[in-house]
Amino acid sequence: MSGLTFDQAFARCPLVAILRGLTPMEAPAIGEALVDAGFTLVEVPLNSPSPLDSIAALARGLEGRAVVGAGTVLSTQDVSRLADAGGTLCISPNTNPAVISEAASRGMAALPGYFTPTEAFAALDAGATALKLFPADGASPAMLKAHRAVLPKDTRVLAVGGIDAGNMACWCDAGADGFGLGSNLYRPGKTAQDVARDAAAMVATMKDLI
């Protein structure tokens, strides 16, 4: 278990690095580049090559400096495998109360995907730590602002999908507390040096907004 909690990590930097396609060989260098740039939340989607090996390597290498976990967590079996790999962050594209409850019962931070108020409240009832508006590029800041009018005030919402340094401000203005950053931050084959450069720019943008 990481010595850094989700709440602590989120307070330091409310950005999740989504490393879809990461390989275990790349994981250590990419992880160090992200942490050096200021990231404290790292996600390896389970549809990446040997994702649990990458998660285990990152969890060991970044212990105490970042909260590491999986994305595309679709079943309670996925949650169990994630726990065995040492991950403490459970992120899904959908709202599955069983997955959320299982993650919460294991002390993980559960960030389910939602798109409607019905899904948002179901996720919160199941024990979600924060909500992931997904896909944000299929929604709008105006939609999030409407959600904010009915969600509990302390609900943390991250916009995920199509987010880059250029559109963070409008989402923050609508009530986004943070973001998940995918292909604009990392894609397979991108060097650690390039990831470090882009990660630093995104962290700087976020710091200007919070």
C-alpha positions in Angstrom: 0.0 0.0 0.0 1.3 3.4 -0.9 2.0 5.8 2.0 0.2 8.5 0.0 -3.6 8.6 0.2 -5.8 9.5 -2.7 -7.0 12.7 -0.8 -3.4 13.8 -0.3 -2.4 13.0 -3.9 -5.5 14.8 -5.3 -4.8 17.9 -3.2 -1.3 18.1 -4.6 -2.2 17.6 -8.2 -5.8 16.7 -9.4 -4.6 15.2 -12.6 -4.7 11.5 -13.5 -2.1 10.2 -16.0 -3.9 7.6 -18.2 -1.1 5.4 -19.6 -3.1 3.3 -22.1 -0.8 1.0 -24.0 2.1 1.3 -21.5 4.4 -1.8 -21.4 6.1 -3.0 -18.2 9.5 -2.2 -19.8 8.5 1.5 -20.2 6.7 1.8 -16.9 9.6 2.8 -14.6 10.9 5.6 -16.8 7.5 7.0 -17.6 6.4 6.9 -14.0 9.5 8.8 -12.9 9.0 11.4 -15.6 5.4 11.9 -14.4 6.2 12.2 -10.7 9.1 14.6 -11.5 6.7 16.8 -13.4 4.3 16.9 -10.4 1.8 14.1 -11.1 0.7 12.1 -8.1 -2.1 9.9 -9.7 -1.2 7.2 -12.3 -3.6 4.9 -14.1 -2.7 1.9 -16.4 -5.8 0.8 -18.2 -6.4 -3.0 -18.1 -6.5 -3.2 -21.8 -2.8 -2.3 -22.0 -0.1 -5.0 -22.5 0.5 -6.9 -19.3 -1.1 -4.1 -17.3 -0.8 -5.8 -13.9 3.0 -6.1 -14.3 3.2 -2.4 -15.1 0.9 -1.5 -12.2 3.1 -3.6 -9.8 6.3 -2.0 -11.1 4.8 1.5 -10.7 3.3 0.8 -7.3 6.7 -0.3 -6.0 8.8 2.4 -7.7 6.5 5.3 -6.9 5.5 4.2 -3.4 4.9 7.2 -1.2 5.1 9.6 -4.2 2.1 8.6 -6.3 -1.1 6.7 -6.0 -1.1 4.0 -8.7 -4.0 1.9 -10.1 -5.9 0.6 -13.0 -8.4 2.0 -15.5 -11.0 0.1 -17.5 -11.9 -1.9 -14.3 -15.1 -3.7 -15.3 -15.6 -6.5 -12.8 -15.1 -7.4 -9.2 -12.5 -9.9 -10.4 -10.6 -7.0 -12.0 -10.6 -5.3 -8.6 -9.2 -8.4 -6.9 -6.4 -8.6 -9.5 -5.6 -4.9 -9.1 -5.4 -5.4 -5.3 -3.0 -8.3 -5.7 -0.8 -6.1 -8.0 -0.6 -3.5 -5.3 -2.8 -0.9 -7.0 -5.0 1.4 -4.8 -6.7 3.4 -7.5 -9.7 1.8 -9.3 -11.0 3.7 -12.3 -13.8 2.5 -14.6 -15.5 3.9 -17.8 -18.9 3.0 -16.4 -21.0 3.0 -13.2 -21.1 -0.5 -11.8 -22.1 -0.5 -8.1 -20.6 -3.9 -7.5 -17.2 -2.8 -8.8 -17.4 0.4 -6.8 -18.4 -1.3 -3.6 -15.7 -4.0 -4.0 -13.0 -1.3 -4.5 -14.3 0.7 -1.5 -14.4 -2.4 0.7 -10.7 -3.0 -0.1 -9.7 0.5 0.8 -9.2 1.6 -2.7 -10.1 5.0 -4.2 -13.0 4.2 -6.6 -13.5 6.6 -9.6 -16.3 5.3 -11.8 -17.3 6.8 -15.1 -20.7 8.5 -15.3 -22.7 10.6 -17.8 -26.0 11.3 -16.2 -27.2 12.4 -12.7 -28.8 9.0 -12.2 -25.4 7.3 -12.7 -23.7 9.9 -10.5 -26.0 9.3 -7.6 -25.8 5.5 -8.0 -22.0 5.7 -7.9 -22.0 7.9 -4.8 -24.4 5.6 -3.1 -22.1 2.7 -3.8 -19.1 4.4 -2.2 -17.4 6.3 -5.1 -14.5 8.4 -4.0 -14.9 10.8 -6.9 -16.7 10.8 -10.2 -15.3 10.7 -13.7 -17.4 12.5 -16.3 -16.8 10.4 -19.4 -16.5 10.9 -22.2 -16.1 14.6 -21.6 -15.6 15.3 -25.3 -19.1 13.9 -25.8 -20.5 16.2 -23.1 -20.0 19.9 -22.5 -19.0 22.3 -19.6 -22.6 23.4 -19.6 -23.7 19.9 -18.9 -21.3 19.6 -16.0 -22.5 22.9 -14.6 -26.0 21.5 -14.6 -24.8 18.4 -12.8 -23.1 20.6 -10.2 -26.4 22.2 -9.3 -27.7 18.9 -7.9 -24.7 16.9 -6.8 -23.5 17.2 -3.2 -21.2 20.2 -2.9 -18.2 18.1 -1.8 -18.4 15.7 -4.8 -15.1 15.7 -6.7 -15.7 15.5 -10.5 -12.9 14.8 -13.0 -13.5 15.5 -16.7 -12.0 12.7 -18.9 -11.8 12.5 -22.6 -10.4 15.1 -25.0 -8.8 17.2 -22.3 -5.7 19.2 -23.0 -4.1 22.4 -21.7 -6.2 24.5 -24.0 -9.6 23.5 -22.6 -9.0 22.9 -18.9 -10.1 26.4 -18.0 -13.6 26.2 -19.4 -14.1 22.9 -17.6 -12.8 24.3 -14.3 -15.2 27.2 -14.7 -18.0 24.7 -15.0 -17.1 22.9 -11.9 -14.5 20.3 -12.8 -12.1 19.6 -9.9 -9.6 17.7 -11.9 -8.9 15.8 -15.1 -7.8 12.5 -16.6 -5.3 13.0 -19.3 -4.7 10.3 -21.9 -3.3 10.5 -25.4 -2.5 14.2 -25.1 -0.1 13.1 -22.3 1.0 9.6 -23.3 0.7 7.3 -26.2 2.6 4.1 -27.0 6.1 4.8 -28.1 6.3 8.3 -26.7 9.6 8.8 -24.9 9.9 9.6 -21.2 11.5 12.9 -22.1 8.5 13.9 -24.2 6.1 12.8 -21.5 8.0 14.8 -19.0 7.8 17.9 -21.1 4.0 17.6 -21.7 3.3 16.6 -18.2 5.1 19.7 -16.8 3.1 21.9 -19.1 -0.2 20.4 -18.0 0.7 20.6 -14.3 1.6 24.3 -14.8 -1.7 25.0 -16.5 -3.6 23.2 -13.7 -1.7 25.2 -11.0 -2.8 28.4 -12.7 -6.4 27.3 -12.4 -6.7 26.1 -8.8 
